[in-house]
Every structure is written in C-alpha cells, then in structure tokens.
Amino acid sequence: MLIETKGLKKTFKSRGKTVEAVRGVDLAVKEGEIFGLLGPNGAGKTTTMRMLSTLIEPTEGAATVCGHDLAKQPAAVRRDIGYVGQSGGTWGEVTAREELIMQGRLYDMSKKRAAERAAEVLEAFQLAEYADRNVKTYSGGQKRRLDIALGIMHQPKLLFLDEPTTGLDPQSRAHMWDEVRSLRERGTAVFLTTHYLDEADALCDRLAIIDHGEIVAEGTPLDLKKDVAGDVVAIGIGGSATEALGLLGDKDFVREIEAGEPDPATGISVLRMYVDDGASALPELLRTLDGKDIAPASIELHRPSLDDVFLKQTGRSLREEK
C-alpha cells in the first residue's frame, strides 16, 4: 500500500473552541491507482491531504506514506511524493522551463538532467510550445498543467492533487482528466480531492466519501452505486408532501422513500424513492397521485449516481451542498 492511515485526526483551536476538522480517518491507497476523496467544501478533504503530505501534523493517529512513517520520517515522505495545492505554485515572472529546471535542482538533479527532465515533462503536458514564455501569459488551463508538471518533475511514486479542476472551463477540465489518467499509465499513483461528482466517477479507481471529517463510504464508484440497488424515482410535490409521502410509501415496490426539505424559492419538496424497476413503477406512482388530485411539479427517473450514494449516507445531496 502507498498510503495506510489509522485513526487520523486533526483538531484546531478557533476563537477558544476546539474544531474537529478530521475525525479518525482510516484509508488504504494502492500502488498505481487514482484514489479520490469526495465531499463538500469543509468536509476535511484538504486537511486530510495536507496531513498525508507532511504540511501539517496530525493531532492523533498514525499513517505510512510510500512506506515511510508519517510522524517519524517526514523528509523521506516528501522525497517520494508530489503535491499540487488548490491555488497552484507557479511564478508568473519566469518561464515554465525555468520553473521546472529549478524544481529539478531542488531535488538534487544535475543541471543537465534537470533540463532533460523539464523537456520531457513539457512535451508530456503539451506545454513545449509555450515553454519559454513567461508563465503570466498562460491561460488557466495551461497554468494548471504546469502546476502538475512541477509536482511530477522529480518522478514521485505518489502525486497529491487538491481540487485539480476547480475554476477550469469544461474543455480544460477534460484535458486535465486526460493528464491525470496518463500519470497512472506512467506508473504514478494519484490521490485527489474533489467535490465534483462527475470527476470522481470518471477518474477514480476507488474513492472515499468524507463528510464532517469522517469517512462515510469507500469503494469503487461502481460498487458504491450498486449499494443503492435498483432505480431512483424523484417526484417534486408543491406545498405539503405529507399526503404524497404516505400514499407512495405504502406501495410494496417502494423499498425506501424520503422527502427533502421544501425549496425556499419554489416551495417544492422532492420525494426520492428507491425501486427495483423504475420504468414499471413510475406509471403506478403517477396514477396513485392522480387519484388524489396531486399534480407532480417534476418527475425524474435515473440509475443511482454518486450523489445518491452521498444522499443515502449523509441524508443530503452533494449537489445541494454546492
């Protein structure tokens, strides 16, 4: 395992109070995989990553990263990892080539090897064309690619990526996903944080869902969605949903039903039901409502998503959190 943690905790003092940012996280990350930590802002994702990358010390618990004890061998951990934070680390007044060579020299590369490695990385990240322009002239997507290039300049075993696509346009996000996949193909494991459901689903071999500093689910995206078996039917009800909740919840084919809080702007409550066969269940659900003159405001039928997993584990939608 590249990462193993046991009971990892982090508390902070804020205005005289103790804030539990991370509450006993247990994780295991394998070699050669893309592992994601998915959760809303403030869930503890970045704090967990900063502990594992030696930027802050855990309050309690133990961990090994790349075979090194996190508490006793932080320098050895830093030699074997790369880290790319949310805000990046590029300097606008120099060129990408200069930045990369400087990074290589910081990791004890010779001038010749640093220059060779910089050329390799620039080509791999499609930055060779802009290599000798000042970084301040780069687009957001180009700067983000350079951030990652800096993170892998010394060929780490493991790369930490904190919210790698935040602020990028859809095209740049798609390019970034390709770059992350290519890292895995070259043998670098990736540990990333994200609050984007589609990103976690598309990129991660395995992921953990974190909420209020605790891991609430872990597995492959497919396995996590399989835990929410069947189909999901969501019906929006204007006004009070109490009557509809009772009517639909009595159906034998409805295995589970829950009502969301009314939307403050529209007053619509969404009833979310888990059924074995949504296509056959939906007509019966609508006939039942029609029999009581209840007109749905919206109807949705879909296979379980990671948002359904998050909703089932936490009682709220990650999309709503965003």
C-alpha positions as CSV (number, residue, x, y, z in Angstrom):
1,M,0.0,0.0,0.0
2,L,1.2,3.5,-0.8
3,I,-0.9,5.1,1.9
4,E,-2.3,3.5,5.1
5,T,-3.9,5.5,7.9
6,K,-5.3,4.5,11.2
7,G,-7.4,6.9,13.3
8,L,-6.0,10.0,11.7
9,K,-7.4,13.1,13.4
10,K,-6.8,16.9,13.2
11,T,-8.3,19.5,15.6
12,F,-7.8,23.2,15.5
13,K,-8.4,25.9,18.1
14,S,-10.7,28.7,16.8
15,R,-12.0,31.5,19.0
16,G,-11.4,29.5,22.1
17,K,-13.2,26.4,20.8
18,T,-11.8,23.1,19.5
19,V,-12.8,22.3,15.9
20,E,-12.6,18.7,14.8
21,A,-11.6,19.0,11.1
22,V,-10.8,15.3,10.6
23,R,-12.3,12.7,13.0
24,G,-10.4,9.4,12.8
25,V,-9.9,8.6,9.1
26,D,-8.8,5.1,8.1
27,L,-7.6,4.9,4.5
28,A,-5.7,2.5,2.2
29,V,-4.4,3.6,-1.2
30,K,-2.8,1.1,-3.5
31,E,0.1,1.5,-5.9
32,G,-0.8,2.6,-9.4
33,E,-4.3,3.8,-8.7
34,I,-6.2,7.0,-8.8
35,F,-7.8,7.4,-5.4
36,G,-10.4,10.2,-4.8
37,L,-11.6,11.9,-1.6
38,L,-15.0,13.2,-2.4
39,G,-17.0,15.6,-0.3
40,P,-18.4,19.1,0.1
41,N,-16.3,22.1,0.9
42,G,-15.3,22.0,4.6
43,A,-15.7,18.2,4.9
44,G,-12.0,17.7,5.7
45,K,-10.6,16.8,2.3
46,T,-7.8,19.3,2.1
47,T,-6.9,18.9,5.8
48,T,-6.5,15.1,5.3
49,M,-4.3,15.7,2.2
50,R,-2.2,18.2,4.0
51,M,-1.5,15.8,6.8
52,L,-0.6,13.0,4.4
53,S,1.8,15.3,2.5
54,T,3.5,16.4,5.8
55,L,2.3,20.0,5.5
56,I,0.5,19.8,8.9
57,E,0.9,17.3,11.7
58,P,-1.9,15.1,12.8
59,T,-3.4,15.6,16.2
60,E,-3.8,11.8,16.7
61,G,-3.5,8.6,14.7
62,A,-0.8,7.0,12.6
63,A,0.0,6.8,8.9
64,T,2.6,5.4,6.4
65,V,3.1,7.1,3.0
66,C,5.2,5.4,0.4
67,G,6.4,3.0,3.1
68,H,7.6,5.8,5.4
69,D,6.2,6.6,8.9
70,L,4.4,10.0,8.5
71,A,5.5,11.2,12.0
72,K,9.0,9.8,12.2
73,Q,10.2,10.1,8.5
74,P,8.6,13.2,7.0
75,A,11.6,14.0,4.9
76,A,11.5,10.6,3.3
77,V,7.8,11.0,2.6
78,R,8.5,14.4,0.9
79,R,11.1,12.8,-1.4
80,D,8.6,10.3,-2.7
81,I,5.6,12.5,-3.2
82,G,4.5,15.4,-5.3
83,Y,1.9,17.9,-4.1
84,V,-0.2,20.3,-6.1
85,G,-2.4,22.6,-4.0
86,Q,-5.6,24.3,-5.0
87,S,-4.0,27.7,-5.7
88,G,-1.0,26.2,-7.5
89,G,2.6,27.3,-7.2
90,T,3.6,28.9,-10.4
91,W,5.5,32.2,-10.6
92,G,4.4,34.5,-13.4
93,E,7.7,36.3,-14.0
94,V,9.7,33.3,-15.2
95,T,9.2,30.7,-18.0
96,A,7.8,27.2,-17.5
97,R,11.2,25.8,-18.5
98,E,13.0,27.8,-15.8
99,E,10.5,26.8,-13.2
100,L,10.8,23.1,-14.0
101,I,14.6,23.2,-14.0
102,M,14.6,25.0,-10.7
103,Q,12.3,22.3,-9.3
104,G,14.6,19.6,-10.5
105,R,17.6,21.2,-9.0
106,L,15.7,21.4,-5.6
107,Y,15.5,17.6,-5.8
108,D,19.3,17.3,-6.4
109,M,19.2,16.8,-10.2
110,S,22.2,17.9,-12.1
111,K,21.8,20.8,-14.5
112,K,21.8,18.5,-17.5
113,R,19.4,16.0,-16.0
114,A,17.0,18.8,-14.9
115,A,17.0,20.3,-18.4
116,E,16.3,16.9,-19.9
117,R,13.6,16.1,-17.5
118,A,12.0,19.6,-18.0
119,A,11.9,18.9,-21.7
120,E,10.2,15.5,-21.2
121,V,7.6,17.0,-18.9
122,L,6.9,20.0,-21.1
123,E,6.2,17.6,-24.0
124,A,4.1,15.2,-21.9
125,F,1.8,18.1,-20.8
126,Q,1.6,19.8,-24.2
127,L,3.5,22.9,-22.9
128,A,6.6,22.7,-25.2
129,E,5.1,25.4,-27.5
130,Y,4.9,27.8,-24.6
131,A,7.9,26.7,-22.6
132,D,10.0,29.9,-23.0
133,R,7.2,32.4,-22.4
134,N,6.6,33.9,-19.0
135,V,4.0,32.0,-17.1
136,K,1.9,35.1,-16.5
137,T,0.9,34.9,-20.2
138,Y,-0.6,31.4,-19.7
139,S,-4.3,30.6,-19.7
140,G,-5.8,29.0,-16.5
141,G,-5.7,25.5,-18.0
142,Q,-2.0,25.9,-19.1
143,K,-1.1,27.1,-15.6
144,R,-2.8,24.2,-14.0
145,R,-1.0,21.8,-16.3
146,L,2.3,23.4,-15.3
147,D,1.3,23.0,-11.6
148,I,1.0,19.3,-12.2
149,A,4.2,19.2,-14.2
150,L,6.1,20.8,-11.3
151,G,4.6,18.2,-9.0
152,I,5.9,15.2,-11.0
153,M,9.2,16.8,-12.1
154,H,11.1,14.5,-9.7
155,Q,9.1,11.4,-10.7
156,P,7.4,10.8,-7.4
157,K,5.7,7.5,-6.6
158,L,2.6,9.4,-5.5
159,L,1.1,12.7,-6.5
160,F,-1.4,14.6,-4.3
161,L,-3.8,16.8,-6.3
162,D,-6.1,19.1,-4.3
163,E,-9.2,20.1,-6.3
164,P,-7.3,19.9,-9.6
165,T,-10.0,21.3,-11.9
166,T,-11.6,24.0,-9.8
167,G,-12.1,27.1,-11.8
168,L,-11.3,25.5,-15.2
169,D,-13.6,25.6,-18.2
170,P,-15.2,22.3,-19.5
171,Q,-12.6,21.9,-22.2
172,S,-9.7,22.4,-19.8
173,R,-11.3,20.1,-17.3
174,A,-11.5,17.3,-19.9
175,H,-7.8,17.9,-20.8
176,M,-6.9,17.7,-17.1
177,W,-8.7,14.4,-16.7
178,D,-6.6,13.0,-19.6
179,E,-3.4,14.2,-17.9
180,V,-4.4,12.6,-14.6
181,R,-5.1,9.3,-16.4
182,S,-1.8,9.5,-18.2
183,L,0.0,9.8,-14.9
184,R,-1.4,6.5,-13.8
185,E,-0.3,4.9,-17.1
186,R,3.2,6.1,-16.4
187,G,3.2,4.5,-13.0
188,T,2.5,7.4,-10.7
189,A,-0.4,6.9,-8.3
190,V,-2.7,9.8,-7.7
191,F,-4.6,10.9,-4.6
192,L,-7.0,13.7,-5.4
193,T,-9.7,15.6,-3.6
194,T,-12.8,16.8,-5.4
195,H,-16.4,18.0,-4.8
196,Y,-17.3,17.3,-8.4
197,L,-19.4,14.1,-8.7
198,D,-18.7,13.6,-12.4
199,E,-15.0,14.0,-11.8
200,A,-14.9,11.3,-9.1
201,D,-17.0,8.9,-11.2
202,A,-14.9,9.4,-14.4
203,L,-11.4,9.4,-12.9
204,C,-11.2,7.4,-9.7
205,D,-10.4,3.7,-9.5
206,R,-11.6,3.9,-5.9
207,L,-12.8,6.7,-3.7
208,A,-13.8,7.5,-0.2
209,I,-16.7,9.9,0.6
210,I,-15.9,12.2,3.5
211,D,-18.4,14.3,5.5
212,H,-17.9,16.3,8.6
213,G,-14.3,14.9,8.9
214,E,-15.4,11.2,8.8
215,I,-15.3,8.6,6.0
216,V,-18.9,7.5,5.4
217,A,-18.3,5.2,2.4
218,E,-15.4,3.7,0.4
219,G,-15.1,1.6,-2.7
220,T,-15.1,1.7,-6.5
221,P,-17.6,4.2,-8.0
222,L,-19.5,1.2,-9.4
223,D,-19.6,-0.7,-6.1
224,L,-20.8,2.3,-4.2
225,K,-23.6,2.8,-6.7
226,K,-24.5,-0.8,-6.5
227,D,-25.1,-0.4,-2.8
228,V,-28.0,1.8,-3.8
229,A,-29.7,-1.0,-5.7
230,G,-32.4,-0.6,-8.3
231,D,-33.6,2.7,-9.8
232,V,-34.2,6.1,-8.3
233,V,-37.5,8.0,-8.9
234,A,-37.7,11.6,-7.8
235,I,-41.1,13.4,-7.8
236,G,-41.4,17.1,-6.9
237,I,-44.5,18.0,-4.9
238,G,-45.7,21.6,-4.5
239,G,-46.9,22.5,-1.0
240,S,-47.1,19.8,1.7
241,A,-45.7,16.5,0.7
242,T,-47.0,14.6,3.7
243,E,-50.0,13.0,2.0
244,A,-48.0,12.0,-1.1
245,L,-45.3,10.6,1.2
246,G,-47.8,8.3,2.9
247,L,-49.5,7.3,-0.4
248,L,-46.3,6.3,-2.2
249,G,-44.5,4.9,0.8
250,D,-47.3,2.3,1.2
251,K,-46.5,0.7,-2.2
252,D,-44.9,-2.7,-2.0
253,F,-42.4,-2.0,-4.7
254,V,-41.1,1.1,-3.0
255,R,-38.2,-0.2,-0.9
256,E,-37.2,3.2,0.5
257,I,-38.7,6.7,0.4
258,E,-37.5,10.0,1.8
259,A,-38.7,13.6,1.5
260,G,-36.4,16.6,1.0
261,E,-37.0,20.0,2.6
262,P,-39.2,22.3,0.6
263,D,-37.2,24.6,-1.7
264,P,-37.4,28.1,-0.2
265,A,-37.9,29.7,-3.6
266,T,-40.5,27.3,-5.1
267,G,-42.0,25.6,-2.1
268,I,-41.4,22.2,-3.9
269,S,-40.4,19.2,-1.9
270,V,-38.8,16.3,-3.7
271,L,-39.8,12.7,-2.8
272,R,-37.0,10.3,-3.6
273,M,-37.8,6.6,-3.9
274,Y,-35.7,3.6,-4.5
275,V,-37.5,0.9,-6.5
276,D,-36.4,-2.3,-8.3
277,D,-37.8,-1.3,-11.8
278,G,-38.4,2.4,-12.3
279,A,-39.9,2.1,-15.7
280,S,-42.8,-0.1,-14.4
281,A,-43.1,1.7,-11.0
282,L,-43.4,5.2,-12.4
283,P,-46.9,4.8,-14.1
284,E,-48.3,3.3,-10.9
285,L,-46.9,6.1,-8.8
286,L,-48.4,8.7,-11.0
287,R,-51.8,7.0,-11.1
288,T,-51.8,7.0,-7.3
289,L,-51.1,10.7,-7.1
290,D,-53.6,11.5,-9.8
291,G,-56.3,9.5,-7.8
292,K,-55.9,12.1,-5.0
293,D,-55.6,15.1,-7.4
294,I,-52.0,15.6,-6.6
295,A,-50.1,17.0,-9.6
296,P,-46.4,16.5,-9.6
297,A,-44.2,19.6,-10.3
298,S,-41.4,17.5,-11.6
299,I,-40.5,13.8,-12.4
300,E,-37.1,12.2,-12.7
301,L,-36.0,8.6,-13.2
302,H,-32.4,7.5,-13.3
303,R,-29.9,4.9,-12.2
304,P,-28.2,5.5,-8.9
305,S,-25.4,8.1,-9.0
306,L,-22.6,9.1,-6.6
307,D,-24.9,11.8,-5.4
308,D,-27.5,9.2,-4.4
309,V,-24.7,7.4,-2.5
310,F,-23.9,10.6,-0.7
311,L,-27.5,11.3,0.0
312,K,-28.1,7.9,1.4
313,Q,-25.0,8.1,3.6
314,T,-25.5,11.7,4.9
315,G,-29.1,12.5,4.4
316,R,-28.5,15.4,2.0
317,S,-27.4,15.9,-1.6
318,L,-23.9,16.9,-2.5
319,R,-25.3,18.9,-5.4
320,E,-27.4,20.9,-2.9
321,E,-24.2,21.4,-0.8
322,K,-22.6,23.0,-3.8
